[in-house]
Amino acid sequence: MTNASVRILGSCGAWPEPGRACAGLLLVLDGHRVVVDLGYGALSRLMTVLGGDAEKVDSVVVTHAHPDHLVDVHGLYRARRYAAPMHGTGHRLPLYAPPQVMQTLSGIDPEDPDGPSQVLDFVALPGEIVVGPWRLTAVTTPHHLPNVAVRFDAPAGSFVYTGDTAPCPQLEQLAGGCDLLLCEATDRTQQHPGSPEDPLLMTSIDAGRLARRADVGRLVLTHFWPGNDRKRSQQQARQEYDGPVVLADELSEADLAVRLR
């Protein structure tokens, strides 16, 4: 069985801490490379992994239109657009996302509103779609902007990524029995005890509870609010979930091949 891997490109929410980046993943199976989200600073990590060649990306999935998940997709579009005439294939890059994502990309550069649609082949989510070797299932979850949580299934393993969301039944159903759950653990109020959490974001305790209820094989925490104590978030998730809890770290990699519980 061919192994699948998830490479973390960025682990911060809102804005990047020094030396880090915002949300971004590279999912690889059978030579097919899927980028999932690409926020501030994540493109640099992606280009490091790809040896500077943006043409090596086969498809892109974006959970929602907040810039800490989206803005570097515009950089990827520019790299594809301007590199293609020199050495690239010039084929359009599939982009799977809620409709607001494409609208936001088109508005980033006022001089080039039509450029992204010429390079990116947009397909609207939610829904069930075949993406390379994967079956992608995307469901809408509650957030300040329309967000889709996504599940990737293949014989090599199953992977779920929450994007940004409140806890909800559809998320628990989507994650059920998956090998690897990458879940936001924003913990926005960790540095301000007593203030209320944002009800449309997950905490590390929420993440642990989701992992336990969904009986996942492994939990990776990500989307940390800048300045948070990540070890504290890990400890809080472990209060709810007794399986492996890992902290996302830039350019770290998780193998889907073995279910650990």
RODO-2510 file (C-alpha; in nm, 4 decimals, decimal comma):
residues 261
     n   res          X          Y          Z
     1     m     0,0000     0,0000     0,0000
     2     t     0,1353     0,3404    -0,0960
     3     n     0,1827     0,5765     0,1966
     4     a     0,0162     0,9146     0,2090
     5     s     0,1661     1,2087     0,3934
     6     v     0,0570     1,5461     0,5251
     7     r     0,3204     1,8208     0,5373
     8     i     0,2468     2,1180     0,7636
     9     l     0,3242     2,4461     0,5866
    10     g     0,1870     2,6780     0,8550
    11     s     0,0410     2,6400     1,2024
    12     c    -0,0632     2,9888     1,3161
    13     g    -0,4062     3,1482     1,3176
    14     a    -0,4746     3,5168     1,2426
    15     w    -0,1143     3,6208     1,1648
    16     p     0,2205     3,4381     1,1724
    17     e     0,4559     3,4333     1,4674
    18     p     0,8268     3,4947     1,3899
    19     g     0,9639     3,2029     1,1902
    20     r     0,6203     3,0534     1,1329
    21     a     0,3324     3,0819     0,8853
    22     c    -0,0455     3,0715     0,8856
    23     a    -0,2607     2,7795     0,7764
    24     g    -0,1288     2,5575     0,4992
    25     l    -0,0876     2,1873     0,4197
    26     l     0,0565     1,9721     0,1449
    27     l    -0,1126     1,6332     0,1057
    28     v     0,0761     1,3831    -0,1129
    29     l    -0,0299     1,0430    -0,2431
    30     d     0,0852     0,8549    -0,5548
    31     g     0,2704     1,1635    -0,6764
    32     h    -0,0425     1,3821    -0,6610
    33     r     0,0098     1,6993    -0,4581
    34     v    -0,2899     1,8725    -0,3017
    35     v    -0,2419     2,2062    -0,1269
    36     v    -0,5007     2,2684     0,1455
    37     d    -0,5265     2,6343     0,2516
    38     l    -0,2387     2,8754     0,2026
    39     g    -0,2306     3,1683     0,4434
    40     y     0,0304     3,4321     0,5242
    41     g     0,3819     3,2923     0,4766
    42     a     0,2752     2,9399     0,3807
    43     l     0,3704     2,9776     0,0136
    44     s     0,7370     3,0175     0,1041
    45     r     0,7308     2,6816     0,2850
    46     l     0,5484     2,5212    -0,0052
    47     m     0,8043     2,6471    -0,2547
    48     t     1,0818     2,5148    -0,0317
    49     v     0,9275     2,1668    -0,0425
    50     l     0,8674     2,1872    -0,4198
    51     g     1,2119     2,3201    -0,5072
    52     g     1,0617     2,6490    -0,6232
    53     d     0,8435     2,4933    -0,8931
    54     a     0,4780     2,5967    -0,8549
    55     e     0,3832     2,3690    -1,1452
    56     k     0,4278     2,0690    -0,9151
    57     v     0,0987     2,1504    -0,7399
    58     d    -0,1822     1,9368    -0,8852
    59     s    -0,4835     2,0835    -0,7037
    60     v    -0,5783     2,3299    -0,4305
    61     v    -0,8492     2,3104    -0,1628
    62     v    -0,9395     2,6173     0,0453
    63     t    -1,1684     2,5962     0,3464
    64     h    -1,2784     2,9613     0,3598
    65     a    -1,1947     3,3155     0,2533
    66     h    -1,0190     3,4546     0,5608
    67     p    -0,6718     3,5778     0,4568
    68     d    -0,4849     3,3602     0,7078
    69     h    -0,6120     3,0634     0,5030
    70     l    -0,6238     3,2125     0,1555
    71     v    -0,3957     3,5038     0,0764
    72     d    -0,0924     3,3036    -0,0421
    73     v    -0,3088     3,1212    -0,2967
    74     h    -0,2866     3,4496    -0,4854
    75     g     0,0914     3,4200    -0,4708
    76     l     0,0677     3,0640    -0,6020
    77     y    -0,1542     3,1875    -0,8841
    78     r     0,1055     3,4516    -0,9774
    79     a     0,3848     3,1946    -0,9728
    80     r     0,1843     2,9685    -1,2031
    81     r     0,0858     3,2539    -1,4318
    82     y     0,4303     3,4007    -1,4835
    83     a     0,6331     3,0784    -1,4762
    84     a     0,4146     2,8877    -1,7237
    85     p     0,5208     3,0768    -2,0384
    86     m     0,8835     3,0014    -1,9552
    87     h     0,8818     2,6364    -1,8512
    88     g     0,5404     2,5329    -1,7172
    89     t     0,2552     2,3441    -1,8750
    90     g     0,0175     2,6386    -1,8568
    91     h    -0,2778     2,4132    -1,7644
    92     r    -0,5362     2,5540    -1,5254
    93     l    -0,5001     2,4522    -1,1632
    94     p    -0,8141     2,3032    -1,0017
    95     l    -0,9329     2,5048    -0,7023
    96     y    -1,1988     2,3500    -0,4770
    97     a    -1,3491     2,5996    -0,2319
    98     p    -1,6601     2,7896    -0,1226
    99     p    -1,7597     3,0523    -0,3833
   100     q    -1,6470     3,3434    -0,1638
   101     v    -1,2871     3,2226    -0,1957
   102     m    -1,2740     3,2889    -0,5697
   103     q    -1,4431     3,6253    -0,5242
   104     t    -1,1819     3,7245    -0,2662
   105     l    -0,8903     3,6128    -0,4841
   106     s    -1,0241     3,8196    -0,7725
   107     g    -1,0303     4,1299    -0,5531
   108     i    -0,6762     4,1144    -0,4134
   109     d    -0,5110     4,2897    -0,7087
   110     p    -0,7307     4,5722    -0,8466
   111     e    -0,5303     4,5743    -1,1722
   112     d    -0,5812     4,2013    -1,2281
   113     p    -0,9344     4,0994    -1,1243
   114     d    -0,9733     3,8433    -1,4044
   115     g    -0,6293     3,6826    -1,3706
   116     p    -0,7109     3,4181    -1,1090
   117     s    -1,0008     3,2809    -1,3147
   118     q    -0,7671     3,2381    -1,6138
   119     v    -0,5238     3,0231    -1,4150
   120     l    -0,7474     2,8577    -1,1537
   121     d    -1,0233     2,6145    -1,2532
   122     f    -1,2797     2,6794    -0,9803
   123     v    -1,5117     2,4073    -0,8455
   124     a    -1,7533     2,5043    -0,5675
   125     l    -1,7693     2,3266    -0,2320
   126     p    -1,9336     2,1719    -0,0285
   127     g    -1,9838     1,8369    -0,1965
   128     e    -1,8140     1,5067    -0,2815
   129     i    -1,5473     1,5195    -0,5499
   130     v    -1,2647     1,2991    -0,6760
   131     v    -0,9335     1,4837    -0,6387
   132     g    -0,6503     1,2806    -0,7883
   133     p    -0,6309     0,9547    -0,5862
   134     w    -0,8580     1,0942    -0,3131
   135     r    -1,2288     1,1053    -0,2513
   136     l    -1,2873     1,4515    -0,1078
   137     t    -1,5917     1,5119     0,1115
   138     a    -1,6567     1,8712     0,2194
   139     v    -1,9296     1,9832     0,4588
   140     t    -2,0295     2,3333     0,5643
   141     t    -1,9592     2,4194     0,9282
   142     p    -2,0362     2,7340     1,1306
   143     h    -1,7811     3,0162     1,1203
   144     h    -1,7750     3,3914     1,0612
   145     l    -1,7420     3,3211     0,6870
   146     p    -1,8680     3,0117     0,5021
   147     n    -1,6231     2,7340     0,5955
   148     v    -1,5948     2,3764     0,4753
   149     a    -1,4363     2,1018     0,6792
   150     v    -1,2790     1,8456     0,4463
   151     r    -1,2159     1,4724     0,4530
   152     f    -0,9776     1,2913     0,2184
   153     d    -1,0237     0,9143     0,1789
   154     a    -0,8073     0,6637    -0,0091
   155     p    -0,6899     0,3062     0,0512
   156     a    -0,3726     0,4591     0,1983
   157     g    -0,5659     0,6293     0,4788
   158     s    -0,8143     0,8957     0,5780
   159     f    -0,7451     1,2559     0,6754
   160     v    -0,9790     1,5256     0,8102
   161     y    -0,9071     1,8968     0,8397
   162     t    -1,1489     2,1269     1,0167
   163     g    -1,0546     2,4662     0,8781
   164     d    -1,2066     2,7202     1,1200
   165     t    -1,5324     2,6215     1,2839
   166     a    -1,7461     2,5931     1,5912
   167     p    -1,8015     2,2445     1,7320
   168     c    -2,0960     2,0883     1,5488
   169     p    -2,2516     1,7460     1,4802
   170     q    -2,1610     1,7447     1,1110
   171     l    -1,7933     1,7832     1,2003
   172     e    -1,8070     1,4859     1,4349
   173     q    -1,9760     1,2789     1,1650
   174     l    -1,7213     1,3821     0,9017
   175     a    -1,4261     1,2912     1,1252
   176     g    -1,5681     0,9554     1,2348
   177     g    -1,2994     0,6866     1,2402
   178     c    -1,0417     0,8822     1,0405
   179     d    -0,6720     0,7986     1,0723
   180     l    -0,5579     1,1588     1,1219
   181     l    -0,7515     1,4643     1,2388
   182     l    -0,5909     1,8052     1,1941
   183     c    -0,7979     2,0348     1,4125
   184     e    -0,7821     2,4017     1,4959
   185     a    -0,7020     2,4767     1,8590
   186     t    -0,7187     2,8533     1,8461
   187     d    -0,7532     2,9068     2,2227
   188     r    -0,7864     3,2761     2,1575
   189     t    -0,8330     3,3662     2,5229
   190     q    -0,5431     3,1622     2,6596
   191     q    -0,3510     3,4848     2,7229
   192     h    -0,6585     3,6628     2,8633
   193     p    -0,8136     3,4404     3,1314
   194     g    -1,1759     3,5115     3,2043
   195     s    -1,2634     3,6592     2,8675
   196     p    -1,5108     3,4590     2,6575
   197     e    -1,3931     3,2331     2,3758
   198     d    -1,5091     3,3047     2,0229
   199     p    -1,8063     3,0684     1,9812
   200     l    -1,7232     3,0176     1,6131
   201     l    -1,3714     2,8857     1,6745
   202     m    -1,2422     2,5641     1,8356
   203     t    -1,0387     2,5395     2,1543
   204     s    -0,7885     2,2665     2,2313
   205     i    -1,0452     2,1120     2,4672
   206     d    -1,2978     2,1155     2,1816
   207     a    -1,0386     1,9473     1,9593
   208     g    -0,9729     1,6720     2,2124
   209     r    -1,3441     1,6160     2,2626
   210     l    -1,3987     1,5898     1,8865
   211     a    -1,1125     1,3405     1,8515
   212     r    -1,2556     1,1243     2,1301
   213     r    -1,6137     1,1298     2,0064
   214     a    -1,5092     1,0635     1,6467
   215     d    -1,2675     0,7843     1,7517
   216     v    -0,9834     0,9130     1,5366
   217     g    -0,6436     0,7473     1,5154
   218     r    -0,4355     1,0580     1,5799
   219     l    -0,4967     1,4239     1,6606
   220     v    -0,2775     1,7070     1,5339
   221     l    -0,3481     2,0514     1,6814
   222     t    -0,3002     2,3577     1,4630
   223     h    -0,4163     2,7198     1,4068
   224     f    -0,2656     2,8440     1,7336
   225     w    -0,3334     3,2039     1,8312
   226     p     0,0011     3,3920     1,8144
   227     g     0,1814     3,3900     2,1481
   228     n    -0,0059     3,0910     2,2905
   229     d     0,1654     2,8195     2,4923
   230     r     0,1306     2,5234     2,2579
   231     k     0,2279     2,2681     2,5206
   232     r    -0,0588     2,3950     2,7336
   233     s    -0,2947     2,3423     2,4411
   234     q    -0,1621     1,9890     2,4019
   235     q    -0,2214     1,9158     2,7707
   236     q    -0,5764     2,0493     2,7513
   237     a    -0,6573     1,8338     2,4476
   238     r    -0,5288     1,5300     2,6367
   239     q    -0,7862     1,5923     2,9076
   240     e    -1,0489     1,4832     2,6552
   241     y    -0,8636     1,2413     2,4263
   242     d    -0,6255     0,9623     2,5289
   243     g    -0,4805     0,8942     2,1834
   244     p    -0,1692     1,0561     2,0343
   245     v    -0,1850     1,4373     2,0371
   246     v     0,0740     1,6115     1,8201
   247     l     0,1486     1,9830     1,7796
   248     a     0,1626     2,1072     1,4207
   249     d     0,5012     2,2527     1,3331
   250     e     0,6167     2,4140     1,0107
   251     l     0,7485     2,1568     0,7598
   252     s     0,6750     1,8640     0,9920
   253     e     0,5177     1,5600     0,8279
   254     a     0,2583     1,3032     0,9345
   255     d     0,2248     0,9616     0,7706
   256     l    -0,1266     0,8251     0,7225
   257     a    -0,0212     0,4679     0,6611
   258     v    -0,0608     0,3341     1,0166
   259     r    -0,3587     0,3886     1,2441
   260     l    -0,2187     0,4247     1,5950
   261     r    -0,5247     0,3321     1,8011
***
